[in-house]
Every structure is written in structure tokens, then in C-alpha cells.
Amino acid sequence: MSILSSEIEDVLEKSLNNKRLSSTECLKLFSTKELTSLGMAADAVCRQKHPEDYRTYIIDRNINYTNICTSGCKFCAFYREVEHSDGYIISKNSLFRKIEETLALGGKQILMQGGLHPSLKLDFYTDLLESIKSKYDIHIHAFSPPEIVHFSKLNGIPVRDVIQNLREAGLDSIPGGGAEILADRCRHILSPNKCTAQEWLDVMRKAHKLGMRTTATMMFGHIETVEERIEHLEKIRTLQDETGGFTAFIAWTFQPKNTRLDTALI
């Protein structure tokens, strides 16, 4: 294939032939400077898998139900401590107004997440879900794995039961937030009070086995190594092999402004 350089030709030919890449081969692609060849091959693989000449999207809205959080992640500019004057818990009137604005624009979904609030019990969240579903025909994509693990610990309820209760109240799918990098070296430094990599994966596994669909994410460009990025991708791929429950993978770069990692080498 003429677009390929000899440096990565063997790896890209393998992917173009629909063969799985190893972690070592992925590291080779991460290390290459042949971005044109890499991009053209990625586009070719995408067109193999999705030959239709269109792509789809939905209109949705992010709604944060609280910014009060006990996790204290070093990369986060969003959270506020319990007594902070800027802390809030969303009112139902405000929530409903945001949903109605979304629907008026053709929106089909809300992504609802928030901080790990130390005193909001599970019935607060189930009541929110039930209230939304009683008024609006909208898909609720809500409560990332760290939130669900937090609900479990705060209420003394197994994770599976938390997910089931949320689902019965109206939860449609679970977002992949809180993954950051699924390598515990990073997590111990950046977010030691948040769920572990294994706990994140276990929430998703349990949700998939209950028949729910979820997404997966990665936040990169902070303290992680390239090898840890690959470890992250490998863990998600392995779980997808097991359950088939992920519907999307979203990656974004770390935004350092107003965080405790503002001086990180990025």
C-alpha cells in the first residue's frame, strides 16, 4: 500500500486486514512520526467498517446536578468543597428548564453527572430520574462509575443493586466519565479518593450484564505514559470482548487551567 512508510507498514497492513493489534504494535504506532500514513490507514479502516457515505449525531445537553465533591481530583476545576459559597445542588425547576430548552432545540438526550456529594442518598437520584421520566420523553445518560461506586459505599448497597435501582427509576445508559487513565499509578497520584481502575471496569461489566449500554472515555495529556494509554485501551477492549456493551469511545485532552496540575508538563 503506497501510503505506508516502511517504519509502520507491517502494523498498518495488519489493521487493514482486520487483524487485532498487540500492545507492542500499538506502542509502535504511538511512537511514529508518520502521521499522514497513520491517518490515511485509520480512515481506510473506518470506511471498511462503515462504508455508508454519511455519519450520524444527536443533540444532547450536559447537566450537572451538583458541583460539591469529596474526591478532590487534582485535574478538576469543576468541584467545590461542601461549605464553598459556589457549591450548588440543582433544583428541579432548573433541571426541568434545561431539559425543556434541550427538547426545544431538537435534543434527544441529557448527560447528567455531578460531584461525589457526601450526603445525597440514593433516593435523591432515583427521585430525579423518576421526575424526569414522568414529564419528558428523553434519553437519560447519567451517573459515571465513580458516582455509582460512591452511591454504593454511601448507602451500603452493592453496586449491582445501585445500577438496578437507577435503571428501574429511568436511567437509560451510563457515561464513561471518571476513567481518565485506567492505570492505578496515575489514579493514586491524581485522584486517590476516586474509584480504582478495576472498580470502574466492574461497574461497566455489571451494567452490561444487566442489559444496559455504556460509553468509555479517556482523558490524556497529564502525567500518564504512552504505555499507560495503551494499558487503558487494552482494558476497555478486553471488557468489550467480554460484554459488547460499549457503544462509543470518547477521548479528550486534559485542560489544566484552574486545576492543581496547572504547571504539569503537557
PERARA-V567923 format. One record per backbone hydrogen bond with DSSP energy under -0.5 kcal/mol. NH is the residue of the N-H (numbers start at 0). CO is the residue of the C=O. If there is no record, write none. Layout:
NH | CO
NH | CO
This chain:
3 | 0
7 | 4
8 | 4
11 | 7
12 | 8
13 | 9
14 | 10
15 | 11
16 | 12
17 | 14
18 | 13
25 | 21
26 | 22
27 | 23
28 | 24
29 | 25
30 | 26
31 | 27
31 | 28
34 | 32
37 | 33
38 | 34
39 | 35
40 | 36
41 | 37
42 | 38
43 | 39
44 | 40
45 | 41
46 | 42
47 | 43
48 | 44
49 | 45
59 | 57
60 | 108
62 | 110
64 | 62
64 | 112
66 | 87
67 | 87
68 | 79
69 | 115
73 | 189
75 | 72
79 | 66
83 | 80
86 | 83
89 | 64
94 | 90
95 | 91
96 | 92
97 | 93
98 | 94
99 | 95
100 | 96
101 | 97
102 | 98
103 | 99
104 | 100
104 | 101
105 | 102
106 | 101
107 | 58
108 | 58
109 | 138
110 | 60
111 | 109
111 | 140
112 | 62
112 | 110
114 | 65
116 | 114
120 | 118
123 | 120
124 | 120
125 | 121
126 | 122
127 | 123
128 | 124
129 | 125
130 | 126
131 | 127
132 | 128
133 | 129
134 | 130
134 | 131
135 | 131
137 | 135
138 | 107
140 | 109
140 | 138
141 | 139
141 | 172
142 | 111
144 | 176
146 | 143
147 | 143
148 | 144
149 | 145
150 | 146
151 | 147
152 | 148
153 | 149
154 | 150
155 | 151
156 | 151
161 | 157
162 | 158
163 | 159
164 | 160
165 | 161
166 | 162
167 | 163
168 | 164
169 | 165
169 | 166
170 | 165
171 | 139
172 | 139
173 | 212
178 | 175
182 | 180
185 | 182
186 | 182
187 | 183
188 | 184
189 | 185
190 | 186
193 | 190
199 | 195
200 | 196
201 | 197
202 | 198
203 | 199
204 | 200
205 | 201
206 | 202
207 | 203
208 | 204
209 | 205
210 | 207
211 | 206
212 | 171
213 | 244
214 | 173
215 | 247
216 | 175
217 | 249
218 | 179
219 | 217
219 | 251
228 | 224
229 | 225
230 | 226
231 | 227
232 | 228
233 | 229
234 | 230
235 | 231
236 | 232
237 | 233
238 | 234
239 | 235
240 | 236
241 | 237
242 | 238
243 | 238
243 | 239
246 | 213
249 | 215
251 | 217
253 | 219
255 | 253
258 | 255
259 | 73
260 | 73
261 | 258
263 | 260
265 | 263
